[in-house]
């Protein structure tokens, strides 16, 4: 892993904004998507009027490590925020997400709201909520062959020829169970509304310190998602992988697996930091994004 750098204090970011000076901001966007590129161009004059933009990166390729920023504005969807978190690596900066994508669980502000909310943010009228991140390491014969910092989940996929695999789950070096399944997901609370949710896993409040383990199409009905503490060490072992069985971190293949490779998942020291503006709460987001109505509507 890269050398760890102490996270800038979220409280310091708030206090610097409250001190009355324009915050130093990194603007990150998925400019390779035409709709985002066009909307980013429309928002740019307003953003540059209110904040000091120290970098405007629409390709997620600038080295952010040497930059001293108070905030990052990410224009796009949750995928763009995921890319921004990876780009920041071990030096996470509070992110204000502007939803130019679809659901936007993390990118919560609309483009129209940004114009009215950014002045409040510049005055320090916001909170920063810390979220769990993880480190994934793959070991073969006692040697680390791949490693990655992640935010959403580690997923083992059975791969070609698409037959089930047996995955041994170890928790703090103790064998917990063996899953016969098409795959296994170890997710953070942030990732609980992504791949894990599609596999039947529960929704975890984003600031919980826990992992959820969700099997994909398990062969037995007794296998159900499990939630456990983020302070534990989780290891996944496939004794007889398929030809293309692999470990995937946040949607990207980390490495193909050989028999008895050990996929280790632990809490990371950096914390993903998300700016929460007034009026945008956790359950409001779930209601609006998932269409929770609270009641059945009879037809006229």
N, C-alpha and C positions, 0 to 999 in steps of 0.2 A: 504493500500500500504506500501511497505518497506520504511524505512527512506531514504529520498533523499540525495544523495551525489553529490557534485559539480562535473561536468564533467571535466576531465583533458583538458587543453587547447590544441586545435588542433594546434594553432600557436606555442605553446611550444614544441609540438612533432616535428614540422618541424625544429624549431631552434635548438633543441638538436641534431637532425640528422646533421644539417649544422655545428654544432660545431666540428664534426670530430670523434665522438665516435660511437661505434656500438650501434644501437638502441636496446632497450629491447623489445622483441616481444613475444606475445602469439600466438601459432599455434593451430588452431582449425580445426578439420576435421571430416567428417562422416565416421569413420572407420568401421562402421557396413555394409558399401557397399563395396564389394570385389574390384571393379575397383578403388575406391578412396583409399582404404587401400594400394593397390599395388603402385599406382602412388605417394601417400604420402611418401612411403618408398624410392622411387627413388629420390624425391625432397629433402628429409631430409638432406643428407650430404651437398648439396649446400646451403641450408638455414642456417644450423648451422655454416657454414664457414663465412657467411656474417653478421649474426646478433647474438645477445645474446638471446637465447631462454630461457625464464623463465618458460614456461610451454608448454608441447606438449600434447594436449588433443584430442583424437580421439573418445570420447564418449559424449562430451558436458555435462560433469557432474562435472567438477572441479569448486569449488567456486572461482570466479575471483575477488570478491569484495576487498580482502586485497592485491591484486597484483598491483604493480606499473609498468605499461607498456607504451611504446611509441606508439606501433602499435599492431594490430592483423593481422595475415595472416590466411585467411580462405580458406581451400582447399575443393572444392565441387561445388555445384550449388547455385542458389539463395535460395533454401531451407536450405542449410547449413548456409548461411549468416543470414537468418531469425532466425535459432536456435541460432547462435552466439549472435545476438542482444538480444534475450530473456535471454541468459545465462549471459550477461553483466548487464542486468537490468538497474538500475539507475546510473551506472558508465560506460558509453559508451566510448570506445577507437576507434580511427580511424582504419577502416578495409581495408585491401588490399585483394581483392577477386581474387582467381585463379579458373577459370572455369574448373571443372572436370565433369560437369553435361551436361545439354542440351543447352537451350538458353543462360542463363547467362546474364540477364540484369544488375545485380549488380556485379556478379563475372565476371569481364570484361577481365582479362588477361588469356591467354592460358598458359599451363605449360611451353612451349618453351619460351614465352615472359618473364616469371618470371625470368629466368636466366639472361636475358639481362637488365631487368628493375629494379630488386632488388638493384643492385649497385647504380643506380640513386636515388632510394628511400632512401638508406642508407646515401646518401649525402644531403638529404633534398630537392631533386629536384622533388617535388610533391605538389599538392594542396589537401586540405581536404574540401569536400563539406558537409554541414550540411543538414539533412533531418528531416522532421516532424515525430514525434512519437505521440501516443495518449494514454490516459487512458480510459478504459472502466469499468464502475461500474454498477452493476445490483442491484436495490433496490426493496424490497418487503415490503409494509406497512411502508415505511419510514426507513427501516433498510437495510444496504448494505449486500448482501448475497454472492457476488462474485465480484472480481476486477482483472484487468490484464493490464499490460503495453503492447502496441502493436506497430507494424511497418506497416503492410500491410492494414488490414481492419477488421472491425466488420461486420459480416454477420448474419442476422436472416434467419433461414431456417424453412420452414413450417413444415417439418417432417411428420411422419406417422399420419394419413392415407393419406397424400399427397394431401390434398385439399388446395385451396387457403386460405390465411389469409389476414385480414385487419390490416395494420400497420399504426398507427398514428405517423406522424413526427412532433416533436416540435423543433423549432429553437429559442433559447433564451426565452424559456417558452411559445412561441406563436405557436398555431397550424398552421402548414404550409399546410399540406395536409394529406389525408388518401390514402394509396396505397392498392389496391386489387391485390395480387401478390403471387408468389411462394416463395418470399423472398426479402430482402432488404439489400443492401451493402452500408456501409459508409467507403470510402477508402481514404487513403493518396495518395499523388502523387507517392510514391514508389509503392504502391499497385495498381495504376491505370493500370499497364501492367499485372496484374494478374487476379484474379477472376472478378474484375470490368470490365476489357476489354472484357472478355469472355461473360459478360452479356450485352455488347453493350455500355459500358461507354467510355468516352473520355480518351486519353492519356494526362496526366499532366506532365509538366516538373518537375523533381524530387525535385528541390529546391523551388518550389512554396509553399506558406503557405496557403493551401486550402484543403478542403475535397470535394469529389465527392460522391453524393448520387445516387445510381443506383438501380432501381427496377429489380427484376428477373421475367421475363415473366409476365409483368403487364397486367391486364384485359382490359385496355383501351389504345388506341393509343396516347392519349394526355399526358400520363405519360412518361417523358423523363428524362435522367440523369440531375442532377443539380450540379453546382459547386458553393461553397460558402466559405467564409473566415474561416480559422482555429481558429480565435479568438472567434467564436461563440460556444455556447453549444447546442449539438444535443441530443435529447431524442427520443427513439423509444418505442412505447407502443402497445402491441397486446392485445386487450380486450377479444378476444375469440381464444386462441391458440389451435392448434391441440394437440394430445396426446404427440407428441415428438417435438414440436416446441422448438427451442433452439437458443442461441446466441453463435456464433463461432468467436474466435479471432485468426487471422493468421492461420486458418486451424485446430484449436483445439477447441473442445466444451468447453465453459466456464461454461454454466449452462443451464438446461432446464427452460422454461418460464411458469409461471402460469399467469392467467388472471390479467392484469393491472400491471405486473412487468414493471419497468422503466429501460431501457437500456440507460445509459448516456455516451456520447462520447465527450471528450474534449482534447485539446492540452496538451501534457505532457511537463514537464520541460526538461528532457533529450533530446538530439538530436542525432539521428543516424548519424554517421560520416563515410564517404566513401572516401578512398584515390583515387584521380584521377591523373594518370600519364600523362606525355606529349603525345599528339597525340590521346588520347582516350577521345573524346568529346561526348556530349549527342546525337547529331544528327548522328554522326558516328555509335554509338551503335544502334540507331533505324534503320538506313539503313541496317546494317549488320545482326541484329537479326530478323528483321521483313521482310527482303528481299525487301526493298523499292528500286525500280530501277529508278523511275522517268520518265520512258517511257515504252511504249508497244513494245514488240519485235515481229516483224513479223516472221512467219515461213519461212524457206528457200523454 
